[in-house]
Amino acid sequence: MDQDDKGKSGPEALFAEWMKSAADFWLSAAKTGPLGGFKVPEPMPASAAGYSTRMQEGFQALLKIWQNSTAALSSPQTLESLLKGMTASPDAALRIIRTTWDGYSQLYQMWLKQTGKAYNFEGLQPDAFGEWSGFYEKEIQPFLKMPQVGLTRLYQERANDAVDKFAQYQTAIAEFLNMLNTPVEKSLRVMEEKLVEMSKEGKLPENFKDYYNMWIKVLEGHYMTLYKTPEYVECLGRTMNAVQDYKAAREKVLIDLLQVLPIPTNRDMDDLYKEFYVLKKKVKEMAKKIENSEALK
Amino acid sequence: MNQSGIPIDLIMGKLAEDAEKSQERILKSKEVLLGPLETEIATTPCDIVYEEDRIKLKHYHPLAENRVKTPLVMVYALINRETMLDLQPGRSVVQNILKEGIDLYMIDWGYPTAKDRFLSIDDHVNGYLDNVVDFIRRRHGVPKINLMGICMGGSFCIMYSALHPEKVKNLICTVTPSNFDTDKSLLNIWVKAIDPDRETGTHGNMPGDVLNLGFLLLNPPRLMLDKYVGYFEGVHDKVFVENFIRMEKWIFDSPDVPGETFRQFIRDCFKKNLLIQSKMELDGKRIDLKKITMPVLNIYGRFDHLVPPAAAELLTGRVGSKDTEDLCLETGHIGIYVSAKCQKELAPKIADWLKERDGVERSAAAVADVPKPAAGPKSRPSSAKKAKVKTTAR
């Protein structure tokens, strides 16, 4: 197939044909349709006739703009760059999907490894959360950190910051909850092994409560072991920082919204509270001094 | 035949039996839960004799003839409420102490609001506590009072006693953290991950709900699951339900902690451990433990998971007093006040100890005349009146 044939049968040709037929349709519709064929009926006041002429002129102006833009889009160079952009989006989407899928499959493998070892919390930190954080910081966060322009730039920056902090908060919470869930999974595995042993020895309890008590004890032991690991303490610290950062960012946005309303914000009240506190302290000190000097008299 | 060996048929049979029992229990529990329940706490009669901002001072009506002339002021922590000391008749440290003939006052720290966020430890110790002590001294016409602290309240009492030793006759610390450099408590480990400036900057006051959640996370299986399994097993028993609900009322009644107080407590105590080193300062005034020269009784629990013995036992070795005693009870952080055994031990011990020291004060010269036994290489400096650590069998 030579270049001409490719040009005639490829997506560019299809797009050009579609644009042409759409333009022709609307042009003929404008001429033959109710507005195109509209004639002022007699007798009609002059203002009404003038109004309908203005409407017609407006519609024809719109149609001319449409024709010009479709003519521009029909040109091969414009079509080529447009289609390049369209084909680039699936590539980006595919990359995102691939990274996310890799992350999930790693997480799953990690989970399989972790639940195998009882009372063992080494290598606890699932890399999947780290990978997602890395991906987020590389691919998504830069857009949220972009400097804003215009009259509302400060408000927009604070809103973007709140979205950014929310995403980090979600990741931190998910990681923390995942960590808190690990002892439950491990304890179930331990119970499984214990029951197998006990059944071999013929010492299985008959009472459901005994199974429950065994499991609670095992679960408690796993939590106590987990709580002392440095990974847990670091994760706890990260989660608390993420919660606080998100709360602070969200409050800034809320204060921006509240400023529109005639009510004081937390920031206004905090300033007042600080002044109250300083004033009260001064008054109490002075009252004590007066009391002491009167006692001395 | 079951290949795994698990007696499924027996378990199912037991489950069926349990289901029948549960059904009876549910019917009885309906009567209990929908009927009248006595779940009031802190019912011992008292008067509010002093108020300042959110602080109230309770003075309890006496229940016995006065045996100890010097009034006792109890200072609870800022975390949770002092109502735990008066949970119910029969399980009330307050009533037990009143029955021992002690004139008792209790500080109610109230519920901090947003306007309290700038209150520091200095405001609580040299402000509110000092004003309360002065009020009681004027009211009774005494130069000194007896001071008893619980947990963080005990830490405040230590600070106060070091800064105002002329106003404190005897100091009692119960489950009081004075040494925070220990990994025996999960709190000490976890707090290392907290940034107090960030916390205070974000929340203002430290929310009581966050503190509650933190305490629950210390042992989720027992505190969030097993406890309620036990509750549902005893829900048909009115007395059990009433006791359980009282404890629930207290345990989830958590006021916020004023932001600046929280910030300083975490930074200076938990992170830098300045208190036991006599390096902590309140408004520029250094807390020198050597200035604690009054008798000190230090009570703590061997199985206390919040204030383990390692966090409490160093105090008596660092104070300047020659009359100190450590008492280690075989119980936990709250058990020291609510367990049936400790109910019979704690108040009599405190009363006897205070009674022995309620007389006229000896002069400094007389104290210096008391011979001091030689201190061993690893032992703390001791005196003739310093008692060994006593432990009570569980």
Interface residues (C-beta under 8 A of the other chain):
Chain A: L180 L195 V196 S199 K200 G202 L204 E206 N207 F208 K209 Y212 I216 L219 E220 Y223 M224 Y227 K228 V233 E234 L236 G237 M240 N241 Q244 D245 K247 A248 N266 M269 D270 Y273 K274 F276 Y277 K281 K284
Chain B: S4 G5 I6 P7 L10 I11 K14 L15 D18 A114 K115 R117 F118 L119 D123 G127 D183 L186 I189 W190 K192 A193 I194 D195 R198 E199 G201 T202 H203 G204 L217 L218 N219 P220 P221 R222 L225 D226 V229
